[in-house]
Amino acid sequence: MTALYQLVRDADLTARNTFRVPARAPWLLQVNDSTTLPDALVLDQLRGLPLLPLGGGSNLLFAGDAPGAVLVMGGRRVELLHDDGGRVRVRAEAGAEWHGLVMWSVEQGLRGLENLALIPGSVGAAPIQNIGAYGVEVGEHIAAVEAWDLQAGGWVRLDRTACAFGYRDSAFKRQPGRWIVAAVEFELSRTAAPRLDYAGLADELAAMGASAPGPREVAEAVIRIRRRKLPDPARVGNAGSFFKNPIVPQALAEALRAAHPALPVFPGDAAGTRKLSAGWLIDACGWKGFRDGDAGVSAGHALVLVNHGRATGLQLLDLARRIAASVRERFGVALEPEPRLVGADWGS
Ligand code: EPU
């Protein structure tokens, strides 16, 4: 039988982050049954220590060791809560693997998560940065997040509005020490239309010969595109996009577009704003395929930093800062990291 929770002293985190950089934590708490979380959190050894919830470790960079305890929610159960033949409610525990949930949902004929296939990480991490790809953000399909509120000391159920999702943003990201996600409830559909507006997705489906694609075909097309463009974290350490696509005033976007007609520009989060392609800006500064020791930029996608083997988190952070400085100097645009930085601040 698996223990309800386990506490390990001086834990090695190298295999728990997809950058594969060396880092340690004074304590690692793995909670396999979330009902025991309140008991585990008051263990003497953890008193007064900061807590760092860790999912698949695919969206953070250890620039240093974890300062207190690392918390891993281990529950992986996935269940169908409600199915009226059209709308379907699914609940998944935080420790379930994200891609496994996506593939399970498409096998059930459910639409909603298929554009988010092959994103590394866990279900519990998905709402934190509102993972998104190929025209869909997970927040659109989240009905509620079940979490432990560390401030109030009780279980809460945050509905979609309370989660306050934005582009790679949420209430969880804005208040990092506040909640521990235990489970996520998704609102999926058997009848919704496929979402094929993202450039390249419809072309990929056409190349596959899928004329009326179901969720499984869409997931397959996304997997094919991702495999072509993005490095596999199982083979080379990376955390996906290292920078967010910057949201800038419309006037700046127009000025840059006038000077650089190839620059991809998308609608921003708010009126009067536009989202620029960070990958394009970084590529234009000549960084694609760059390597300094084992810290580098993917040769396939300029937005992805890679660890070729023995890079440290600080070396990767240093490279990220050099990239951001060159983009700021050339285009006047500030880049911000997408992954959470542990042991360092990005600054301005
Ligand atoms: N581009 C370049 N050079 C590059 C990479 C991209 O010029 O090296 C330009 C191209 O014009 C390309 C455009 O940027 O058409 C957009 O590239 P892509 O379709 O790869 O999308 P992205 O904006 O770079 C975002 C997400 C990805 C997600 C893709 C697909 C962010 C920060 N990244 O990347 O998410 O998979 O869209 O939807 O929003 C992640 O968050 O880890 C991630 C991989």
Residues whose N, C-alpha, C, O or C-beta is under 5 A from the ligand:
A	BS01	EPU	G132 A133 Y134 G135 A239 G240 S241 F243 K244 N245 P264 S277 G279 W280 D283 G300 H301 A302 L303
